Structures are given as C-alpha cells and as structure tokens.
Amino acid sequence: MYLEIISPGAILYKGEVKSISFPGSYGDFQVLDNHAPIVSTLKKGKVIIQGKLTIDKEVKSHFDISDKETSLEINSGTVEMSNNNVTLLID
C-alpha cells in the first residue's frame, strides 16, 4: 500500500509500506493491504510502520528507525485509507 505522511511544515514520507499501526482516538488499530476504506482521528502516540522505508535526510529526525520497524511520534492527526492509498495528516 502507498503511504503519504503530511505535517504542517513538510511532506515527511511518500512510498510503499507493508502495514501501519495507529493510535486511534477510540483505540489502536492496524491497516494492511486491501483494508476496507476508513477515516479516523488519531490521538497522541506512536505510528508504527512496517516495510523498507527510504526517508529523506531533511526529515529523518522525525522518525525512530530500527531493523524491524519505523515509528513516528504524533500529537494528533487524521488518517484516511482508500484503494490501498493511506494519507496521514499529523500535528
């Protein structure tokens, strides 16, 4: 699936990923390929991304990168998934 992460100051990431876990306002949830369309608000917490990400050096400091996953700490946000395209708007 294709993920785009947008913050007020920059586009932090655009590319393919395997799965994403979100801190939903009503509980954590995960999306995988071919997930049903969804729109959700997010609360403060970690967005955890599985897959091999290539992150631009200008925004790399926003991410915590390990061998198994990449995470991004957010204060709040909104996520939309439709047709294997995920748009994540964060604060």
Short mmCIF file of the C-alpha atoms (twelve columns), coordinates in Angstrom:
data_MODEL
# 
_entry.id   MODEL 
# 
loop_
_atom_site.group_PDB 
_atom_site.id 
_atom_site.type_symbol 
_atom_site.label_atom_id 
_atom_site.label_alt_id 
_atom_site.label_comp_id 
_atom_site.label_asym_id 
_atom_site.label_seq_id 
_atom_site.Cartn_x 
_atom_site.Cartn_y 
_atom_site.Cartn_z 
_atom_site.pdbx_PDB_model_num 
ATOM 1  C CA . MET A 1  0.000   0.000  0.000  1 
ATOM 2  C CA . TYR A 2  1.080   3.582  -0.603 1 
ATOM 3  C CA . LEU A 3  1.573   5.895  2.398  1 
ATOM 4  C CA . GLU A 4  1.836   9.678  2.437  1 
ATOM 5  C CA . ILE A 5  2.635   11.447 5.733  1 
ATOM 6  C CA . ILE A 6  1.946   15.186 5.779  1 
ATOM 7  C CA . SER A 7  2.777   17.571 8.636  1 
ATOM 8  C CA . PRO A 8  2.099   21.322 8.713  1 
ATOM 9  C CA . GLY A 9  5.705   22.030 7.731  1 
ATOM 10 C CA . ALA A 10 6.551   19.306 5.232  1 
ATOM 11 C CA . ILE A 11 5.692   16.078 3.494  1 
ATOM 12 C CA . LEU A 12 7.562   13.609 5.699  1 
ATOM 13 C CA . TYR A 13 7.178   10.454 3.613  1 
ATOM 14 C CA . LYS A 14 5.768   9.120  0.349  1 
ATOM 15 C CA . GLY A 15 6.152   5.463  -0.585 1 
ATOM 16 C CA . GLU A 16 5.170   1.827  -0.283 1 
ATOM 17 C CA . VAL A 17 4.787   0.118  3.111  1 
ATOM 18 C CA . LYS A 18 3.584   -3.287 4.369  1 
ATOM 19 C CA . SER A 19 1.473   -2.266 7.370  1 
ATOM 20 C CA . ILE A 20 0.777   0.689  9.647  1 
ATOM 21 C CA . SER A 21 -0.414  0.800  13.265 1 
ATOM 22 C CA . PHE A 22 -2.138  3.931  14.533 1 
ATOM 23 C CA . PRO A 23 -3.046  5.389  17.961 1 
ATOM 24 C CA . GLY A 24 -6.737  5.858  17.169 1 
ATOM 25 C CA . SER A 25 -8.890  8.177  19.261 1 
ATOM 26 C CA . TYR A 26 -11.017 5.156  20.262 1 
ATOM 27 C CA . GLY A 27 -8.202  2.597  20.382 1 
ATOM 28 C CA . ASP A 28 -5.168  1.474  18.451 1 
ATOM 29 C CA . PHE A 29 -5.665  -0.195 15.076 1 
ATOM 30 C CA . GLN A 30 -3.662  -1.525 12.151 1 
ATOM 31 C CA . VAL A 31 -4.169  -1.397 8.381  1 
ATOM 32 C CA . LEU A 32 -2.775  -3.828 5.807  1 
ATOM 33 C CA . ASP A 33 -3.037  -4.136 2.018  1 
ATOM 34 C CA . ASN A 34 -6.626  -4.100 0.757  1 
ATOM 35 C CA . HIS A 35 -8.048  -2.826 4.059  1 
ATOM 36 C CA . ALA A 36 -11.601 -1.520 3.840  1 
ATOM 37 C CA . PRO A 37 -11.880 2.256  3.368  1 
ATOM 38 C CA . ILE A 38 -11.538 4.092  6.681  1 
ATOM 39 C CA . VAL A 39 -11.262 7.619  8.061  1 
ATOM 40 C CA . SER A 40 -10.206 8.071  11.685 1 
ATOM 41 C CA . THR A 41 -8.937  10.698 14.089 1 
ATOM 42 C CA . LEU A 42 -5.749  9.953  15.996 1 
ATOM 43 C CA . LYS A 43 -4.522  10.765 19.488 1 
ATOM 44 C CA . LYS A 44 -1.033  11.334 20.893 1 
ATOM 45 C CA . GLY A 45 1.115   8.253  20.431 1 
ATOM 46 C CA . LYS A 46 3.264   6.291  18.008 1 
ATOM 47 C CA . VAL A 47 2.519   5.467  14.405 1 
ATOM 48 C CA . ILE A 48 4.396   2.236  13.677 1 
ATOM 49 C CA . ILE A 49 5.251   1.440  10.064 1 
ATOM 50 C CA . GLN A 50 6.410   -1.933 8.737  1 
ATOM 51 C CA . GLY A 51 8.330   -2.090 5.477  1 
ATOM 52 C CA . LYS A 52 11.554  -0.805 3.974  1 
ATOM 53 C CA . LEU A 53 11.280  2.982  4.038  1 
ATOM 54 C CA . THR A 54 13.566  5.434  2.289  1 
ATOM 55 C CA . ILE A 55 13.311  8.639  4.293  1 
ATOM 56 C CA . ASP A 56 14.821  11.924 3.120  1 
ATOM 57 C CA . LYS A 57 17.656  13.142 5.342  1 
ATOM 58 C CA . GLU A 58 15.895  16.505 5.844  1 
ATOM 59 C CA . VAL A 59 13.046  14.842 7.798  1 
ATOM 60 C CA . LYS A 60 14.803  11.735 9.185  1 
ATOM 61 C CA . SER A 61 14.987  13.283 12.686 1 
ATOM 62 C CA . HIS A 62 11.183  12.934 12.990 1 
ATOM 63 C CA . PHE A 63 11.417  9.131  12.815 1 
ATOM 64 C CA . ASP A 64 12.746  6.390  15.098 1 
ATOM 65 C CA . ILE A 65 14.204  3.774  12.747 1 
ATOM 66 C CA . SER A 66 15.103  0.180  13.681 1 
ATOM 67 C CA . ASP A 67 15.713  -3.017 11.721 1 
ATOM 68 C CA . LYS A 68 12.126  -4.207 12.210 1 
ATOM 69 C CA . GLU A 69 10.033  -1.033 12.076 1 
ATOM 70 C CA . THR A 70 9.934   2.718  11.768 1 
ATOM 71 C CA . SER A 71 7.938   4.793  14.230 1 
ATOM 72 C CA . LEU A 72 6.777   8.381  14.331 1 
ATOM 73 C CA . GLU A 73 5.597   10.151 17.480 1 
ATOM 74 C CA . ILE A 74 2.481   12.304 16.875 1 
ATOM 75 C CA . ASN A 75 0.381   14.674 18.995 1 
ATOM 76 C CA . SER A 76 -2.803  14.168 16.964 1 
ATOM 77 C CA . GLY A 77 -3.914  13.640 13.407 1 
ATOM 78 C CA . THR A 78 -6.273  12.158 10.878 1 
ATOM 79 C CA . VAL A 79 -5.837  9.127  8.649  1 
ATOM 80 C CA . GLU A 80 -7.726  8.092  5.537  1 
ATOM 81 C CA . MET A 81 -7.335  4.817  3.659  1 
ATOM 82 C CA . SER A 82 -8.976  4.111  0.321  1 
ATOM 83 C CA . ASN A 83 -7.904  1.913  -2.608 1 
ATOM 84 C CA . ASN A 84 -4.602  0.973  -0.888 1 
ATOM 85 C CA . ASN A 85 -3.670  4.660  -0.507 1 
ATOM 86 C CA . VAL A 86 -3.133  5.927  3.037  1 
ATOM 87 C CA . THR A 87 -2.967  9.660  3.775  1 
ATOM 88 C CA . LEU A 88 -1.785  10.576 7.257  1 
ATOM 89 C CA . LEU A 89 -2.183  14.211 8.344  1 
ATOM 90 C CA . ILE A 90 -0.340  14.884 11.610 1 
ATOM 91 C CA . ASP A 91 0.334   17.646 14.128 1 
# 
